[in-house]
Amino acid sequence: MKIYYTILLVDDEENSLELSEIMIEKHCPNFKVVGKAKSVKDAIPLIRSEQPDAVLLDISMPGESGFDLLEKCPPVNFEVVFLTAYNEYALQAMRASAVDFLLKPLNAIDLVKALGMVIVRRNQINSIERYEQLMQRLDEQKRGGKINKIAIPAKNGYVFVKVKDIIWAQAQGEYSEIKMSDGEKHVISKNLGVIEELIDNDNFFRIHRSTLINLKYIEGILTNEGCDVLMETGDKFPVARSRKRDLFDILNL
């Protein structure tokens, strides 16, 4: 394992660049800032010359965006951590392939977590392959396409699972547990709201604040006491009173 990892900062705001550098130096001793750029034009030659392990990349910049930078770069061997002041819906898709995205103002805990994942991924999976996955998802966003896979943490990195094979997802605090059609269960470090937005699929319905189900796997509806959904796996979940009518309308009941 390397003694330290290099990171390039790309942000059009001088204050944000300085804050990012200070926080990395203070909280992430395994990382060395090897360059700073305030535009896509300035960042590309730095990426090519420095070959950083990671790029902390602002999305919204005047002229050309962080997405434009990725399109203009060759598939170099670096990880991408997005930085933005806006929690926009489209950003959810990027989580499938980028290490993470961080919201401004930068939070030390989130930064440490994201850069810790950079270290893990630098030592495990082909970064060029992940770059291609990232660009594929960016293309899907531009075409208005749906994400058909999401990333699941695994022992040696990440695996991508098909959305259509997810039977249900349940909230576990700031995490979510999902169950697949093969019976496997996974815990994801994303809350259920993020999972719901990431999936963005008409086959999924939020029956309760803590439960998201795939309608294709419903086996029955139990209405003896309250209302429960019975899944093909045998799992049973309560339907919130406020969601019952919408569920019934979708199922034509």
C-alpha positions, -999 to +999 in steps of 0.1 A: +000+000+000+012+035-008+025+058+019+004+087+006-020+094-022-022+124-045-052+145-051-060+174-074-086+201-065-108+216-091-131+244-081-138+279-095-141+294-060-108+304-044-122+301-008-135+266-015-101+255-029-083+268+001-108+252+025-105+219+008-067+220+009-067+229+046-091+202+055-072+175+036-040+186+052-056+185+087-078+155+085-064+133+057-027+128+063-025+100+037-032+125+010-010+152-007-026+180-027-005+181-059-024+208-077-053+232-078-073+245-108-101+269-111-114+258-145-116+227-168-091+243-191-065+246-163-073+212-147-068+190-178-030+196-182-025+192-144-043+158-145-021+147-174+011+158-158+004+149-122-016+117-127-033+121-094-049+092-075-081+113-070-097+145-082-120+165-059-142+179-086-167+208-084-196+202-106-210+236-112-184+260-127-189+288-151-182+279-187-175+242-184-187+219-157-171+191-138-189+167-162-173+185-192-139+178-176-146+141-174-156+140-211-125+159-222-101+138-202-086+106-215-095+076-193-067+083-169-062+064-137-079+085-111-108+084-087-136+110-088-151+127-058-177+152-068-182+185-049-213+206-052-233+233-034-265+217-048-281+184-038-296+180-073-315+149-083-292+140-112-263+136-088-277+105-073-269+086-105-232+095-102-230+076-069-232+044-088-197+049-102-179+078-085-165+074-051-189+099-036-202+134-039-198+159-011-220+189-004-206+224+003-197+236+028-173+207+031-177+186+061-146+169+077-164+136+085-177+133+049-144+142+034-125+116+055-150+089+046-148+097+009-110+098+008-109+066+028-129+049+001-105+063-025-077+044-007-098+012-007-106+015-044-071+024-054-059-008-040-085-031-054-103-024-087-092-011-121-098+026-121-100+029-159-129+005-158-147+026-132-140+057-154-158+040-183-187+031-159-189+067-148-190+080-183-217+054-193-239+067-165-232+103-175-244+094-210-275+078-195-283+110-177-279+131-208-303+108-227-327+109-198-321+072-192-328+052-161-301+036-140-303-002-143-276-011-118-265+003-085-232-003-066-232-025-035-202-026-011-184-060-012-155-075+006-130-064-021-147-032-033-180-030-051-203-052-071-231-039-094-265-054-090-295-051-114-323-028-101-349-052-114-336-080-091-341-059-060-372-072-041-373-047-013-352-021+005-356-011+042-343+018+062-317+011+088-310+045+101-286+063+077-281+029+060-304+007+039-308-030+037-318-045+004-329-080-005-322-095-040-342-121-059-315-147-052-321-143-015-289-123-008-291-093+015-269-063+013-264-032+035-257+001+017-243+033+032-271+053+017-305+062+033-337+049+018-346+083+003-313+082-017-320+046-028-355+055-040-342+084-060-313+064-074-335+036-086-362+059-101-382+030-114-420+028-119-419-008-105-409+004-071-433+019-045-426+034-011-453+017+011-439+031+043-413+056+054-390+027+061-399+003+032-395+004-005-408-026-025-406-039-061-442-043-072-433-072-095-426-094-064-459-088-046-477-120-038-507-106-019-524-079+001-536-087+036-563-064+050-575-083+081-559-058+105-547-027+088-529-034+055-499-055+048-480-064+017-469-101+013-439-106-010-431-137-029-402-143-006-426-146+024-416-112+038-445-091+051-445-054+054-471-029+068-485-003+044-487+032+059-523+045+060-513+075+039-499+053+012-527+026+010-549+045-015-520+052-038-509+016-037-543+003-044-547+027-074-514+014-089-525-022-084-561-014-097-577-026-065 
